[in-house]
């Protein structure tokens, strides 16, 4: 921590002769022009032995490597973990489906902090687990709330989070390791094209295992998004706590050099 003493200056609005205590990642007031007040919502599932990964990918593994009091009397704990890139709450980098797209470490920070838009298709998905977001669904949302702002992250609320972390229910199959049997909602390629070309979004997110619906075998939504150099966040938690618009999103993935994806901590500031 660091103490700073501020004198009275014309360009400082936080008051004269004050002491400010700065915490790492917790700077506020006049030191943080981008700081906004609101309720913080964690949109991230914890990683553990129950974390759902894309079928046939290596699961998350964590074990204690050192754990206890040393001979010198102090406590020391350390662990080792391993995992596939695509499981749990994670980010798909454009290179996942686009040969010349950005890898995880190349995505600009300006794309990872944005307004969050939530499109709610729970009613459609409730009657059709293979439902795909249509451009008409976007048009209906915009009739009520206005055009989706550019440089935003658009999340699709399907209601599938209620099934986490049951693999059979979440992936929609009694044989969840067989990708030909999966059933859950997603984006249509046409909706992705509209959001990228007409609304200039920076990324999308969804509360299912894939932005493409479970029955997809060629992943057209991934292909369109990757070619546009945009990212996706999958297995987003607690989307039902988000408003349709107005929340600020910070989504910071593990910075894996050359990575096609990786775990991401997604935080929303809800006004």
C-alpha positions as CSV (number, residue, x, y, z in Angstrom):
1,X,0.0,0.0,0.0
2,X,1.1,3.6,-0.6
3,X,0.2,6.8,1.1
4,X,0.1,10.0,-0.9
5,X,-0.3,13.5,0.4
6,X,-2.2,15.9,-1.9
7,X,-1.9,19.7,-1.7
8,X,-4.6,22.1,-2.8
9,X,-4.3,22.4,-6.6
10,X,-6.7,23.9,-9.2
11,X,-6.8,20.6,-11.2
12,X,-7.6,18.3,-8.3
13,X,-11.2,18.0,-7.3
14,X,-10.8,15.6,-4.4
15,X,-10.2,18.3,-1.8
16,X,-7.2,20.0,-0.2
17,X,-4.7,18.6,2.2
18,X,-6.0,15.0,2.2
19,X,-4.3,11.7,2.6
20,X,-5.3,9.0,0.2
21,X,-4.8,5.3,0.8
22,X,-4.3,3.4,-2.4
23,X,-4.9,-0.3,-2.6
24,X,-3.7,-2.5,-5.5
25,X,-6.6,-2.7,-7.9
26,X,-8.7,-0.6,-5.6
27,X,-7.9,3.0,-6.6
28,X,-10.9,5.3,-6.4
29,X,-12.0,8.9,-6.4
30,X,-10.1,11.4,-8.5
31,X,-7.3,8.9,-9.2
32,X,-9.7,6.7,-11.3
33,X,-11.5,8.6,-13.9
34,X,-13.1,5.4,-15.2
35,X,-14.4,4.3,-11.9
36,X,-18.1,3.9,-11.6
37,X,-20.3,3.2,-8.7
38,X,-22.7,0.3,-8.6
39,X,-23.1,-3.3,-7.5
40,X,-20.3,-5.7,-8.5
41,X,-21.6,-9.0,-9.9
42,X,-19.2,-12.0,-10.5
43,X,-20.2,-13.7,-13.7
44,X,-17.6,-16.5,-13.3
45,X,-17.9,-20.1,-12.1
46,X,-15.1,-21.4,-9.8
47,X,-12.7,-23.9,-11.3
48,X,-12.8,-27.3,-9.5
49,X,-13.4,-31.0,-10.1
50,X,-17.0,-30.3,-11.2
51,X,-16.1,-27.7,-13.9
52,X,-17.6,-28.6,-17.2
53,X,-15.3,-28.7,-20.2
54,X,-16.0,-29.2,-23.9
55,X,-16.5,-33.0,-24.5
56,X,-13.3,-35.0,-24.7
57,X,-11.1,-32.1,-23.5
58,X,-8.8,-32.6,-20.5
59,X,-10.6,-31.4,-17.3
60,X,-9.4,-29.0,-14.7
61,X,-6.9,-30.6,-12.2
62,X,-5.5,-29.0,-9.1
63,X,-3.5,-30.6,-6.3
64,X,-1.5,-29.5,-3.3
65,X,2.3,-29.6,-3.9
66,X,3.2,-28.1,-0.5
67,X,0.7,-27.6,2.3
68,X,1.5,-27.1,6.0
69,X,3.9,-25.6,8.6
70,X,7.5,-25.6,7.8
71,X,10.3,-26.8,10.1
72,X,10.9,-23.1,10.8
73,X,7.3,-22.7,12.0
74,X,5.7,-20.6,9.3
75,X,2.8,-21.7,7.1
76,X,3.5,-22.4,3.4
77,X,1.0,-23.5,0.8
78,X,1.3,-24.0,-2.9
79,X,-0.5,-26.0,-5.6
80,X,-0.2,-27.2,-9.2
81,X,-3.0,-27.0,-11.7
82,X,-3.6,-28.0,-15.4
83,X,-6.5,-27.7,-17.7
84,X,-7.6,-27.4,-21.3
85,X,-8.2,-23.9,-22.7
86,X,-11.9,-24.4,-23.3
87,X,-13.9,-25.1,-20.2
88,X,-15.5,-23.4,-17.3
89,X,-16.0,-19.7,-17.7
90,X,-13.6,-19.0,-20.5
91,X,-12.8,-16.8,-23.4
92,X,-12.5,-18.0,-27.0
93,X,-9.9,-15.9,-28.9
94,X,-10.5,-15.2,-32.6
95,X,-7.7,-17.6,-33.6
96,X,-9.9,-20.5,-32.2
97,X,-11.7,-20.5,-35.5
98,X,-9.8,-18.0,-37.6
99,X,-6.2,-18.8,-38.8
100,X,-5.0,-15.2,-38.7
101,X,-7.2,-14.0,-35.8
102,X,-5.9,-12.6,-32.5
103,X,-4.6,-15.0,-29.8
104,X,-5.6,-14.4,-26.2
105,X,-2.7,-12.2,-25.4
106,X,-3.3,-10.1,-28.5
107,X,-6.8,-9.0,-27.7
108,X,-6.7,-5.2,-26.9
109,X,-7.7,-4.2,-23.4
110,X,-10.1,-1.7,-24.9
111,X,-12.1,-4.8,-26.1
112,X,-12.2,-6.4,-22.7
113,X,-13.8,-3.5,-20.9
114,X,-17.2,-2.5,-22.4
115,X,-20.9,-2.0,-21.8
116,X,-22.7,-5.3,-21.4
117,X,-25.9,-5.9,-23.3
118,X,-28.2,-8.8,-22.4
119,X,-30.6,-10.4,-24.9
120,X,-33.0,-12.7,-23.0
121,X,-34.3,-15.7,-25.0
122,X,-35.3,-17.9,-22.0
123,X,-38.9,-18.2,-23.2
124,X,-37.8,-19.4,-26.7
125,X,-35.1,-21.8,-25.3
126,X,-37.5,-23.1,-22.7
127,X,-39.7,-24.6,-25.5
128,X,-36.9,-25.4,-27.9
129,X,-33.5,-26.4,-26.5
130,X,-31.9,-26.0,-29.9
131,X,-33.1,-22.5,-30.4
132,X,-30.8,-20.0,-32.1
133,X,-30.8,-16.2,-31.6
134,X,-32.3,-14.6,-34.8
135,X,-31.9,-11.1,-36.1
136,X,-35.6,-10.6,-35.4
137,X,-34.9,-11.2,-31.7
138,X,-32.3,-8.4,-31.8
139,X,-34.8,-6.1,-33.5
140,X,-37.4,-6.8,-30.8
141,X,-34.8,-5.9,-28.1
142,X,-33.9,-2.7,-29.9
143,X,-37.6,-1.7,-30.2
144,X,-37.7,-1.5,-26.4
145,X,-34.2,-0.3,-25.6
146,X,-32.8,1.3,-28.7
147,X,-29.9,0.3,-31.0
148,X,-27.2,-1.9,-29.4
149,X,-24.2,0.5,-28.8
150,X,-21.0,0.0,-30.8
151,X,-18.0,-1.5,-28.9
152,X,-20.3,-3.4,-26.5
153,X,-20.3,-7.0,-25.4
154,X,-23.6,-8.8,-26.2
155,X,-24.6,-11.6,-23.8
156,X,-27.2,-14.2,-24.6
157,X,-29.3,-15.2,-21.6
158,X,-30.7,-18.7,-22.3
159,X,-31.4,-19.9,-18.7
160,X,-29.0,-22.8,-19.1
161,X,-27.0,-21.6,-16.0
162,X,-29.7,-23.3,-13.9
163,X,-28.2,-26.7,-15.0
164,X,-24.6,-26.0,-14.0
165,X,-22.6,-28.1,-13.1
166,X,-24.6,-31.2,-14.1
167,X,-23.0,-32.3,-17.4
168,X,-26.0,-34.3,-18.7
169,X,-28.5,-31.5,-18.2
170,X,-26.1,-28.6,-19.1
171,X,-25.0,-30.2,-22.3
172,X,-28.5,-31.6,-23.0
173,X,-27.5,-35.3,-23.4
174,X,-27.4,-38.5,-21.4
175,X,-24.1,-39.1,-23.2
176,X,-22.4,-35.6,-22.8
177,X,-19.0,-36.8,-24.2
178,X,-20.7,-37.5,-27.6
179,X,-20.8,-34.2,-29.4
180,X,-23.4,-35.4,-31.9
181,X,-26.0,-35.7,-29.1
182,X,-25.8,-32.3,-27.4
183,X,-28.8,-30.0,-27.1
184,X,-28.6,-26.4,-25.9
185,X,-29.3,-22.9,-27.4
186,X,-26.9,-20.6,-29.1
187,X,-26.4,-17.8,-31.7
188,X,-27.2,-18.1,-35.4
189,X,-24.5,-17.1,-37.8
190,X,-26.9,-14.5,-39.2
191,X,-27.2,-12.9,-35.8
192,X,-23.5,-12.8,-35.3
193,X,-23.0,-11.2,-38.7
194,X,-25.6,-8.5,-37.9
195,X,-24.0,-7.7,-34.5
196,X,-20.5,-7.5,-36.0
197,X,-21.3,-5.7,-39.3
198,X,-24.2,-3.5,-38.2
199,X,-23.5,-2.9,-34.5
200,X,-19.7,-3.1,-34.4
201,X,-19.6,-5.1,-31.1
202,X,-16.3,-6.2,-29.6
203,X,-17.4,-9.6,-28.3
204,X,-20.3,-11.8,-27.2
205,X,-21.0,-14.1,-24.3
206,X,-23.4,-16.9,-23.4
207,X,-24.5,-19.0,-20.4
208,X,-24.0,-22.3,-22.3
209,X,-21.0,-24.4,-23.3
210,X,-20.8,-22.9,-26.8
211,X,-22.0,-19.9,-28.7
212,X,-23.1,-22.3,-31.4
213,X,-26.2,-24.5,-30.5
214,X,-25.4,-28.0,-29.2
215,X,-26.5,-29.7,-32.4
216,X,-24.0,-27.7,-34.6
217,X,-21.2,-29.7,-36.1
218,X,-19.6,-27.0,-38.2
219,X,-19.8,-24.1,-35.7
220,X,-20.7,-21.2,-38.1
221,X,-21.2,-18.7,-35.3
222,X,-17.6,-19.3,-34.2
223,X,-16.4,-19.0,-37.8
224,X,-18.1,-15.7,-38.5
225,X,-17.0,-14.2,-35.1
226,X,-13.4,-15.4,-35.5
227,X,-13.0,-14.0,-39.0
228,X,-14.3,-10.7,-37.7
229,X,-11.5,-10.8,-35.0
230,X,-14.0,-10.8,-32.2
231,X,-14.0,-12.9,-29.0
232,X,-16.6,-15.1,-27.2
233,X,-17.1,-15.8,-23.6
234,X,-18.7,-19.2,-22.8
235,X,-20.2,-20.7,-19.6
236,X,-21.0,-17.2,-18.2
237,X,-22.5,-17.4,-14.7
238,X,-25.4,-15.5,-13.2
239,X,-26.5,-13.6,-16.3
240,X,-30.0,-13.4,-14.8
241,X,-28.5,-10.8,-12.4
242,X,-27.7,-8.5,-15.3
243,X,-29.9,-5.6,-16.6
244,X,-30.7,-5.5,-20.3
245,X,-28.2,-2.7,-20.7
246,X,-26.1,-0.2,-18.7
247,X,-23.8,-2.6,-16.8
248,X,-20.0,-2.2,-17.3
249,X,-18.1,-5.4,-18.0
250,X,-14.5,-6.3,-17.3
251,X,-13.4,-9.6,-18.7
252,X,-9.8,-10.5,-18.2
253,X,-8.6,-13.8,-19.5
254,X,-5.4,-15.6,-18.5
255,X,-2.8,-14.1,-20.8
256,X,-1.6,-17.2,-22.5
257,X,0.8,-16.3,-25.3
258,X,-0.5,-17.7,-28.5
259,X,-3.5,-19.2,-26.7
260,X,-6.8,-20.0,-28.4
261,X,-8.6,-19.4,-25.2
262,X,-8.4,-19.6,-21.5
263,X,-10.1,-19.1,-18.1
264,X,-11.5,-15.6,-17.7
265,X,-12.7,-13.6,-14.7
266,X,-15.8,-11.7,-15.8
267,X,-17.0,-8.9,-13.5
268,X,-20.1,-6.6,-14.1
269,X,-20.7,-3.3,-12.4
270,X,-24.4,-2.9,-12.3
271,X,-25.8,0.6,-11.7
